[in-house]
Amino acid sequence: MKGTRHNGRSGKNGVYNPLHNDRRFNPEHSEHIDNERVRQNIYWDCYQGYTTMEDQGKEDNFSFEQIELAFYEEHYGNYVMKQNERHVKARHPDRCKEVEDVWKNKKTCPEESIYQLGTIDEHASVELLVLVFDEFKKEFDERFGSNVHIIDWSLHMDEATPHIHERHVFDATNQYGEIEPKQEAALKEPKKWLAFLDGLLEEDDIVCLQEFMGYCLIPSNRGQKMLLIIGKGGEGKSRIGRILKRIFGHNMNSGSLQKLETDKFARADQEGKLLYLDDDMKTEALPSTNVIKAIVTSEDEMDLEKKGKQSYQGLLVCRILAFGNGTLKSLFDRSKGFYRRQIILETKDVPPDRINDPYLADKMMEEVEGIVLWCIEGLERLIRNDYQFTISNKSQLLMDEMQEDDDNILSFLESTGYIRLEKGTHATSKDLYIAYCRWCNDNLDVPVSERSFARRFKERSSDYGMTYDKNISVGNGRFCRGFRGIHVKVRTKDVNY
């Protein structure tokens, strides 16, 4: 038996009106409708559920037209209001619309489908038609999820062949975070990719990843950040790398951060590339960080060298992304510049009952077009925010903790019982170093050298309300270097470290 489905939004008389579907007119004047069988029709909508012709005379019964307008007002009213505000701001008030205008527009009105099994001579039973339609709805929901909404449908028994009229609308989140009716964007939304990210990262961190992946699409280093995604292992971080390789192809390189930092020829290999990916970041500390910091923030030409050739000046716009089980370490660099250039996202723990899909990456590859559009949304948001990435509280706390773990001078400044931050007080650099060594000894930590302490303490001083002063009085007309706004609480006289 032949099954047919017809889709459309408008005809020669304009957009389709739902009043035909719920028979909100006098059917006696329609030749193709059997008025005696009108009462056998069944109607359904997203607010009232199932109704019949007998319900239409009741005071609290609403027409499909009223239902659809209410749905558009509830779901797209905010989008219409914000869009009108943008039109006014751009001095185009003539472009402002009402929700009803969006509902009646042939590009944004509901799409109507007609389902029929058989012909006028031989057709399926009502029960089978409803069953087939129900199965189709389940398939519809599975494929498009929350991006498609069936608003109403009606089963017509009063015409030659039983059939169903169903009206639905597609929507998607636009670049401003508003839900708008837009079929093309809705059909391209990468469902499996977004579901994968939802299980991998917190919601706010997904926003940051979206911005960074969008940032990698353009040849610019204005964001001046590299991205690290860390976890305990087994979360599926590497699948992001597979998607990126599909998107960028030969416009990206893969390798280790250690090689990028220490191999003098590796830097030139990144010329003309948009992304450098380290999908298995080593936990060993970098011997230096100058190259990586220069690549992340480079906006001018730098010295590049290829094997067997003379060095030359070249421009690098290569962004850096790394996956690993721990944060990026440096043997000697504890500067703000090293930490300031990093964004760290931590994955969620893997649920013990999770069943891994070995074909998930392949399935997400099929959504690559939608993923690129998703990345572009992140890029547009990043540009609107002047290249300031959306950093979640969790991510910021993680970066602060990493910095404190790597730099015990920060832990010393945050400690109690050794120093006191207070206006009107002062301490010499020598006394502060003695107090710091005492803290390290009590906490089984290794103190840095006196020179390193003085340099890094000075670098951090302004963050804690201190000021560096070369003329701290130590009595008997002698002055030495130190800091104002801090007081040492532990004994420092006759103590040697």
C-alpha positions as CSV (number, residue, x, y, z in Angstrom):
1,M,0.0,0.0,0.0
2,K,1.4,3.4,-1.0
3,G,2.2,5.9,1.7
4,T,2.5,9.6,0.8
5,R,3.6,12.7,2.6
6,H,3.3,16.2,1.3
7,N,5.1,19.2,2.9
8,G,4.6,22.9,2.4
9,R,4.1,26.4,3.9
10,S,2.2,28.3,1.3
11,G,0.2,28.1,-1.9
12,K,-1.3,30.4,-4.5
13,N,-3.4,32.1,-1.8
14,G,-0.5,32.7,0.6
15,V,0.6,30.7,3.7
16,Y,-1.6,27.9,4.8
17,N,-4.2,28.7,7.4
18,P,-4.9,26.1,10.2
19,L,-8.6,26.9,10.2
20,H,-9.1,24.3,7.4
21,N,-7.5,21.6,9.7
22,D,-9.7,22.1,12.7
23,R,-12.8,22.9,10.7
24,R,-13.3,26.4,12.1
25,F,-15.7,27.2,9.2
26,N,-19.0,25.9,7.9
27,P,-18.1,22.6,6.1
28,E,-21.6,22.5,4.5
29,H,-20.3,24.8,1.8
30,S,-17.3,22.5,0.9
31,E,-18.1,19.9,-1.8
32,H,-15.2,17.6,-0.8
33,I,-16.2,17.4,2.9
34,D,-18.9,15.0,4.1
35,N,-20.7,17.0,6.7
36,E,-22.2,13.9,8.3
37,R,-18.7,12.5,9.1
38,V,-17.1,15.8,10.4
39,R,-17.8,14.6,14.0
40,Q,-15.5,11.6,13.5
41,N,-12.5,13.9,13.1
42,I,-9.9,13.9,15.8
43,Y,-7.8,17.0,16.7
44,W,-4.7,17.4,18.9
45,D,-2.6,20.5,19.9
46,C,0.4,21.1,22.2
47,Y,-1.7,22.9,24.8
48,Q,-5.1,21.2,24.9
49,G,-4.2,17.7,23.9
50,Y,-6.9,15.6,22.1
51,T,-10.3,17.3,21.3
52,T,-13.2,16.6,19.0
53,M,-15.9,18.7,17.2
54,E,-18.0,18.5,20.3
55,D,-15.4,20.4,22.3
56,Q,-15.3,23.4,19.9
57,G,-18.5,24.9,21.3
58,K,-17.0,25.1,24.8
59,E,-15.8,28.4,26.2
60,D,-12.3,27.2,27.1
61,N,-11.7,25.5,23.8
62,F,-9.2,27.3,21.5
63,S,-8.7,27.1,17.8
64,F,-5.5,26.0,16.1
65,E,-5.0,29.6,15.0
66,Q,-5.1,30.7,18.6
67,I,-2.9,27.8,19.7
68,E,-0.2,28.6,17.2
69,L,-0.2,32.3,18.0
70,A,0.1,31.5,21.7
71,F,3.0,29.1,20.9
72,Y,4.8,31.7,18.8
73,E,4.4,34.3,21.5
74,E,5.7,32.0,24.2
75,H,8.7,30.6,22.3
76,Y,9.7,33.5,20.0
77,G,8.3,36.6,21.7
78,N,11.6,37.4,23.3
79,Y,13.4,37.0,19.9
80,V,11.0,39.3,18.2
81,M,11.3,42.0,20.9
82,K,15.2,41.8,20.9
83,Q,15.3,41.9,17.1
84,N,13.1,45.0,17.1
85,E,15.4,46.7,19.6
86,R,18.3,46.0,17.2
87,H,16.4,47.4,14.3
88,V,15.6,50.6,16.2
89,K,19.2,50.9,17.3
90,A,20.4,50.5,13.7
91,R,17.8,53.2,12.7
92,H,15.6,50.8,10.8
93,P,12.3,51.0,12.8
94,D,10.5,50.1,9.6
95,R,11.8,46.6,9.9
96,C,10.2,45.9,13.3
97,K,7.6,43.1,13.4
98,E,4.9,41.7,15.6
99,V,4.9,38.0,16.6
100,E,1.9,37.5,14.3
101,D,3.9,38.8,11.4
102,V,6.5,36.1,12.1
103,W,3.7,33.5,12.3
104,K,2.3,34.6,8.9
105,N,5.7,34.9,7.1
106,K,6.2,32.1,4.6
107,K,9.8,31.6,5.8
108,T,9.0,31.4,9.5
109,C,5.4,30.1,9.6
110,P,4.7,26.5,10.6
111,E,5.4,23.9,8.0
112,E,2.4,21.7,7.2
113,S,2.6,18.0,6.3
114,I,-0.2,15.7,5.0
115,Y,0.0,12.0,5.6
116,Q,-2.0,9.4,3.8
117,L,-1.8,5.6,3.3
118,G,-3.5,4.3,0.2
119,T,-5.8,5.8,-2.3
120,I,-9.5,6.6,-2.6
121,D,-10.2,3.0,-3.7
122,E,-8.0,1.2,-1.1
123,H,-6.6,2.8,2.0
124,A,-5.4,1.9,5.5
125,S,-7.6,1.8,8.5
126,V,-7.7,4.7,10.9
127,E,-5.9,2.7,13.5
128,L,-3.1,1.9,11.2
129,L,-2.8,5.4,10.0
130,V,-2.5,6.8,13.5
131,L,0.0,4.1,14.4
132,V,2.2,4.9,11.4
133,F,2.0,8.6,12.2
134,D,3.0,8.0,15.8
135,E,6.1,6.0,14.7
136,F,7.0,8.9,12.4
137,K,6.7,11.4,15.2
138,K,9.1,9.3,17.3
139,E,11.6,9.2,14.4
140,F,11.1,13.0,13.9
141,D,11.9,13.7,17.6
142,E,14.9,11.4,17.6
143,R,16.4,13.1,14.5
144,F,15.7,16.7,15.4
145,G,15.0,16.7,19.2
146,S,14.2,20.0,20.8
147,N,14.6,21.9,17.5
148,V,11.3,20.8,16.0
149,H,7.9,21.3,17.7
150,I,4.7,19.7,16.5
151,I,2.1,22.3,17.4
152,D,-1.1,20.7,16.1
153,W,-2.5,17.9,14.0
154,S,-5.9,16.7,12.8
155,L,-7.2,13.4,11.5
156,H,-9.8,14.0,8.8
157,M,-12.4,11.3,8.5
158,D,-14.8,13.5,6.5
159,E,-13.1,13.4,3.1
160,A,-12.7,10.6,0.5
161,T,-9.5,9.2,2.0
162,P,-8.6,9.4,5.8
163,H,-5.5,11.5,6.2
164,I,-3.7,13.6,8.8
165,H,-2.8,17.3,8.6
166,E,0.2,18.1,10.9
167,R,1.8,21.5,11.5
168,H,5.3,21.9,13.0
169,V,7.9,24.6,13.4
170,F,11.7,24.3,13.4
171,D,13.8,26.7,15.6
172,A,17.4,27.2,16.6
173,T,19.5,29.4,18.9
174,N,20.8,32.4,17.1
175,Q,24.1,34.3,17.7
176,Y,22.5,36.3,20.4
177,G,21.4,33.3,22.4
178,E,17.7,33.7,21.4
179,I,15.4,31.0,20.1
180,E,14.1,31.9,16.6
181,P,12.1,30.0,14.0
182,K,14.6,29.0,11.4
183,Q,14.4,25.6,9.7
184,E,17.8,25.7,7.9
185,A,19.8,26.3,11.1
186,A,17.7,23.8,13.1
187,L,18.3,21.0,10.6
188,K,22.0,21.6,10.7
189,E,22.3,21.8,14.5
190,P,24.9,19.0,15.5
191,K,22.8,17.0,18.0
192,K,25.3,14.2,18.6
193,W,28.2,16.7,19.0
194,L,26.3,18.8,21.5
195,A,25.2,15.7,23.5
196,F,28.8,14.6,23.6
197,L,30.0,17.9,24.9
198,D,27.2,17.9,27.5
199,G,28.6,14.7,28.9
200,L,32.2,16.0,28.7
201,L,32.1,19.6,30.1
202,E,30.1,21.9,32.3
203,E,27.7,24.2,30.4
204,D,29.7,27.4,30.9
205,D,32.9,25.6,29.7
206,I,31.2,24.4,26.5
207,V,30.6,28.1,25.8
208,C,34.3,28.8,26.2
209,L,35.2,25.8,23.9
210,Q,32.8,27.1,21.3
211,E,34.5,30.5,21.4
212,F,38.0,29.0,21.1
213,M,37.1,26.7,18.3
214,G,35.6,29.6,16.5
215,Y,38.6,31.7,17.3
216,C,40.8,29.1,15.5
217,L,38.9,29.7,12.2
218,I,40.4,33.1,11.6
219,P,44.1,34.1,11.2
220,S,44.3,36.3,14.3
221,N,46.0,36.1,17.7
222,R,43.9,38.9,19.3
223,G,42.5,36.6,21.9
224,Q,46.1,35.9,23.2
225,K,45.0,32.6,24.9
226,M,45.8,28.9,24.5
227,L,43.3,26.2,25.7
228,L,44.1,23.2,27.8
229,I,41.4,20.5,28.4
230,I,42.4,18.2,31.3
231,G,40.8,15.1,32.9
232,K,41.6,11.8,34.6
233,G,41.5,9.9,31.3
234,G,38.9,8.0,29.3
235,E,36.5,10.9,29.0
236,G,36.7,11.1,25.2
237,K,38.7,14.4,24.9
238,S,40.6,13.1,21.9
239,R,37.3,13.0,19.9
240,I,37.4,16.8,19.8
241,G,40.8,16.4,18.1
242,R,39.3,14.2,15.4
243,I,36.6,16.7,14.7
244,L,39.2,19.5,14.5
245,K,41.3,17.5,12.1
246,R,38.3,17.1,9.9
247,I,37.5,20.8,10.0
248,F,41.0,22.2,9.5
249,G,42.7,19.4,7.5
250,H,46.2,20.6,6.3
251,N,45.6,24.0,8.0
252,M,46.6,22.5,11.4
253,N,49.5,20.5,12.8
254,S,49.7,17.9,15.6
255,G,52.6,17.4,17.9
256,S,53.9,17.9,21.5
257,L,54.2,21.2,23.3
258,Q,57.7,20.1,24.4
259,K,58.8,19.8,20.8
260,L,57.2,23.1,19.9
261,E,59.1,24.8,22.7
262,T,62.5,23.1,22.4
263,D,62.9,22.3,18.6
264,K,64.2,25.4,16.9
265,F,62.8,24.4,13.6
266,A,59.3,23.5,14.9
267,R,58.2,27.1,15.1
268,A,58.7,27.7,11.3
269,D,56.5,24.6,10.6
270,Q,53.5,26.5,12.1
271,E,53.7,29.2,9.4
272,G,50.4,29.4,7.6
273,K,48.7,27.1,10.1
274,L,45.6,28.0,12.1
275,L,46.0,25.4,14.9
276,Y,48.6,23.4,16.7
277,L,47.1,20.4,18.6
278,D,48.8,18.3,21.3
279,D,46.3,15.5,22.0
280,D,48.4,13.9,24.7
281,M,50.2,16.6,26.7
282,K,53.1,15.3,28.8
283,T,53.2,16.0,32.5
284,E,56.9,16.8,32.5
285,A,57.7,20.4,33.0
286,L,58.8,22.6,30.1
287,P,62.5,23.8,30.3
288,S,61.4,27.2,29.0
289,T,58.2,28.9,27.8
290,N,59.4,31.7,25.6
291,V,58.4,30.1,22.3
292,I,54.9,29.1,23.3
293,K,54.2,32.5,24.9
294,A,55.5,34.2,21.8
295,I,53.2,32.1,19.5
296,V,50.1,32.7,21.6
297,T,50.4,36.4,21.7
298,S,52.3,37.1,18.4
299,E,50.8,39.9,16.3
300,D,54.0,40.9,14.5
301,E,56.6,38.9,12.5
302,M,59.1,36.8,14.4
303,D,62.3,35.1,13.6
304,L,61.8,31.7,12.0
305,E,64.3,29.1,10.9
306,K,64.0,26.0,8.7
307,K,66.6,23.3,8.6
308,G,69.5,24.0,6.3
309,K,68.2,27.5,5.5
310,Q,68.9,31.0,6.7
311,S,66.5,32.4,9.3
312,Y,63.8,34.9,8.2
313,Q,61.0,37.0,9.5
314,G,57.5,35.4,9.4
315,L,54.0,35.9,10.9
316,L,52.5,33.1,13.0
317,V,48.7,33.0,13.7
318,C,48.7,29.5,15.0
319,R,46.5,28.9,18.1
320,I,47.4,26.2,20.6
321,L,45.1,23.5,22.0
322,A,46.2,20.6,24.2
323,F,44.5,17.7,26.0
324,G,46.1,16.0,29.0
325,N,45.7,14.5,32.4
326,G,47.3,17.4,34.2
327,T,48.1,21.1,33.8
328,L,51.0,22.6,31.9
329,K,54.2,22.9,34.0
330,S,57.3,25.0,33.7
331,L,60.6,24.3,35.4
332,F,61.4,28.0,35.9
333,D,58.7,30.3,34.6
334,R,56.3,31.4,37.4
335,S,55.5,34.7,35.8
336,K,52.0,36.1,35.3
337,G,52.5,36.0,31.6
338,F,52.8,32.2,31.6
339,Y,49.6,31.7,33.5
340,R,47.7,34.6,31.9
341,R,48.0,33.0,28.5
342,Q,46.2,29.8,29.5
343,I,42.6,28.8,29.7
344,I,42.0,25.5,31.5
345,L,38.9,23.4,31.3
346,E,38.4,20.3,33.3
347,T,36.2,17.4,32.1
348,K,33.4,15.8,34.1
349,D,34.0,12.5,35.8
350,V,33.0,9.5,33.6
351,P,29.8,7.9,34.9
352,P,30.4,4.3,36.1
353,D,27.5,3.1,34.0
354,R,28.4,4.9,30.8
355,I,28.4,2.7,27.7
356,N,31.0,4.0,25.2
357,D,30.0,4.2,21.5
358,P,33.0,3.2,19.4
359,Y,31.4,4.9,16.4
360,L,30.6,8.2,18.1
361,A,33.4,10.1,16.4
362,D,32.3,8.8,13.0
363,K,28.7,9.9,13.7
364,M,29.9,13.3,14.7
365,M,31.9,13.6,11.5
366,E,28.6,13.5,9.7
367,E,27.6,16.7,11.5
368,V,30.8,18.6,10.7
369,E,28.9,21.3,8.7
370,G,26.7,22.0,11.7
371,I,29.7,22.0,14.0
372,V,31.4,24.6,11.9
373,L,28.3,26.8,12.1
374,W,28.3,26.2,15.9
375,C,32.0,27.4,15.9
376,I,31.1,30.5,14.0
377,E,28.4,31.4,16.6
378,G,31.2,31.2,19.2
379,L,33.5,33.4,17.1
380,E,30.8,36.0,16.6
381,R,30.2,36.1,20.4
382,L,33.9,36.4,21.0
383,I,34.3,39.3,18.6
384,R,31.3,41.1,20.2
385,N,33.1,40.7,23.5
386,D,36.3,42.2,22.2
387,Y,38.1,38.8,22.2
388,Q,37.4,38.3,25.9
389,F,36.7,34.6,26.4
390,T,33.8,33.4,28.6
391,I,35.6,32.0,31.6
392,S,33.5,30.0,34.1
393,N,34.0,30.2,37.8
394,K,35.1,26.6,37.8
395,S,37.7,27.3,35.2
396,Q,39.0,30.5,36.9
397,L,39.3,28.6,40.2
398,L,41.2,25.8,38.5
399,M,43.6,28.3,37.0
400,D,44.1,30.0,40.4
401,E,44.7,26.7,42.1
402,M,47.2,25.6,39.4
403,Q,49.1,28.9,39.8
404,E,49.2,28.6,43.5
405,D,50.4,24.9,43.4
406,D,53.1,25.9,40.9
407,D,54.2,29.0,42.8
408,N,54.6,28.5,46.6
409,I,55.2,32.2,47.0
410,L,51.4,32.7,46.3
411,S,50.6,30.1,48.9
412,F,52.9,31.9,51.3
413,L,51.0,35.2,50.6
414,E,47.7,33.5,51.3
415,S,48.9,31.9,54.5
416,T,48.1,32.9,58.1
417,G,50.5,33.2,61.0
418,Y,53.5,34.2,59.0
419,I,52.7,37.6,57.6
420,R,49.9,40.2,57.9
421,L,48.7,42.4,55.0
422,E,48.0,45.8,56.6
423,K,48.3,49.4,55.5
424,G,50.8,51.5,57.4
425,T,53.2,48.5,58.0
426,H,56.3,47.5,56.2
427,A,58.9,44.7,56.0
428,T,62.3,44.2,54.5
429,S,62.9,41.8,51.7
430,K,65.3,39.9,53.9
431,D,62.7,39.4,56.7
432,L,60.1,38.4,54.2
433,Y,62.4,35.8,52.7
434,I,63.1,34.4,56.2
435,A,59.4,34.1,56.9
436,Y,58.9,32.5,53.5
437,C,61.6,29.9,54.2
438,R,60.0,29.2,57.6
439,W,56.7,28.6,55.8
440,C,58.3,26.3,53.3
441,N,60.0,24.3,56.1
442,D,56.7,23.9,58.0
443,N,54.9,22.8,54.8
444,L,57.7,20.5,53.5
445,D,58.1,22.7,50.5
446,V,61.3,23.8,48.8
447,P,62.1,27.5,48.8
448,V,63.3,29.3,45.7
449,S,66.5,31.3,45.8
450,E,66.7,34.8,47.4
451,R,67.0,36.5,44.0
452,S,64.0,34.6,42.5
453,F,62.0,35.3,45.6
454,A,62.7,39.0,45.5
455,R,61.8,39.2,41.8
456,R,58.6,37.2,42.0
457,F,57.4,38.7,45.2
458,K,57.8,42.2,43.6
459,E,55.8,41.0,40.6
460,R,52.9,39.9,42.9
461,S,53.0,42.7,45.3
462,S,50.5,45.0,43.6
463,D,47.9,42.2,43.6
464,Y,48.0,42.2,47.4
465,G,48.0,46.0,47.9
466,M,51.7,46.3,48.6
467,T,54.2,48.7,47.2
468,Y,57.9,48.2,46.6
469,D,60.2,50.6,48.4
470,K,64.0,50.9,48.2
471,N,64.1,52.9,51.4
472,I,62.7,50.8,54.3
473,S,64.4,52.0,57.5
474,V,66.1,49.3,59.6
475,G,67.5,51.7,62.2
476,N,70.8,53.5,62.8
477,G,70.3,55.5,59.7
478,R,70.3,52.5,57.4
479,F,67.8,51.8,54.6
480,C,67.2,48.7,52.5
481,R,64.7,47.3,50.0
482,G,61.4,46.0,51.1
483,F,57.6,46.4,50.8
484,R,55.0,48.6,52.4
485,G,51.6,47.2,53.3
486,I,52.9,44.0,54.9
487,H,54.2,42.9,58.3
488,V,56.2,39.8,59.2
489,K,54.7,38.0,62.3
490,V,57.4,35.3,62.9
491,R,60.7,35.9,64.5
492,T,63.4,36.8,61.9
493,K,66.4,37.9,64.1
494,D,69.3,35.5,64.3
495,V,67.5,33.0,61.9
496,N,69.5,31.6,59.0
497,Y,68.1,29.7,56.0
